[in-house]
């Protein structure tokens, strides 16, 4: 009877996962979708603990309270600019959990010659394969995610890191991981008892996979980190699904498969947003710490920018009929999303048609700008994806760019030597006037200078985005 209830709980959890994921496809339903998925996971965790009799009800409640307190503390203390690295850390811990659980399952099959009483039933080759895959993928996810965490939090240089022989070393560790996994699979027995060499192979797979995860991510530059985060998210889902097969746990299989599949889809969307293949991202990373120009035919020699002031921009915005706001990572760094919303509200009250243009890879994680603007309660119907709004820039009076860079650089359309050549961009340079809000003239993640800075219709408003927007709001109110 208990098993029937558990199966029903897993079914309910799976349905909530699916509806939760569907809700995440729209900003208007994303919060509700997240809540549904969280409820599904809670049901699945409680059902699993009950069927396995791992904890007493009191211990379950204590764990829920402690975990909930940690989650609440993180949600309050982690700034929105820290969300990308927090997501990377979550991916890493998810991969580690899958690897540890799968490893623990293998120890249940230790033979009596190892003085173990845990051997209970024969292990099939399929079980050993799933254990090997879970450890391999989970370990790569763990180490790779924390390299991404370091790059995103600037604890590690955002520039691509490489050294002589790195490709060969990466290939060598890849061979070791695959070879160890094959050896483990061949060590599966029709009789209880796993030999010590198989356990050594498990350790070799885990260590080699951890090193491989590092070698796979360190050569990738900061410009590609949003893609890496999405891909590692997919890895964590695949590791969880593999562990679900190890444990014969339906909820884990379903949730892992959903995360893995959605991560792959999101990775593909991000690659299309940069017009680059996943292979190119993984082996040819570009960009990183802003500070040096990359390969490009564009030269700033003999060119100058036109600076402007908050009062001049306020006049331009107030008399405009149509304004498009383009948020970027500079807005996130300054935590200026609330000022952006206030400015938009003021302009709308004055009869200005205001829209927000969102590029797929703006920021440091997928959907970064959407999350920031949702936090500031910007109406969802004002947010437009790149493909939906690009045709409107030529009829726009003012494009207000807040900290975006590479995603608006016209070099992507014509400079074949540029590392961002071919990347779809927001066509802000087609607007009658472009206001570029930046702290300085430093380039973006790609490391190349932005041609838009020097455009005839571009005005640079230098300074911290929050301070500049606060000044703009005061001037607009006074006008």
ZISULKA-V412212 format. One line per field, one symbol per residue. ss: DSSP state (H for helix, E for strand, - for the rest). phi: phi as a letter, one per 20 degrees, with the letter a starting at -180 (. if undefined). Layout:
ss->???
phi->???
This chain:
ss->-HHHHHHHHHHHHHHHHHHHHHH------HHHHHHHHHHHHHHHHHHHHHHH----HHHHHHHHHHHHHHHHHHHHH--HHHHHHHHHHHHHHHHHHHHHHHHHHHH--E-HHH----------HHHHHHHHHHHHHHHHHHHHHHHHHHHH-------------HHHHHHHHHHHHHHHHHHHHH-------E-HHHHHHHHHHHHHHHHHHHHHHH---HHHHHHHHHHHHHHHHHHHHHHHHHH--HHHHHHHHHHHHHHHHHHHHHHHHH---HHHHHH-----------------------E--HHHHHHHHH---EEEEEE-HHHHHH--HHHHHHHHHHHHH---EEEEEE---------HHHHHHHH----HHHEEEHHHHHHHHHH--EEEEE---HHH--HHHH-------------HHH--EEEEEE------------HHHH---EEEEE--HHHHHHHHHHHHHH-
phi->.gffffffffffffffgffffffffcgfdffffffffffffgfffffffffelfcegffffffffffffffffffeeefffefgfffffggfffffffffffffffffdfeffelddefcafdeffffffffffffffffffffffffgfffemfcgffgdbbgnfffffffffffffffffffffefdecgodfggfffffffffffffffgfffdffeegfdfgffffffffgffffffffffgeldfffffffffffffffffgffffffdlcffffffdcgcnqffrcfefaefcefmdcddeccfffffffffefeccdedebfffffeldfffffffffffffeneedcdddegdfndbgmgfffffffemfgffeecfgfedgfdffddfcddddnfbffcffgfecefeffdgnffceefffffccddebfbeffeffndfeffgdffddcedepfgffffffffffffff
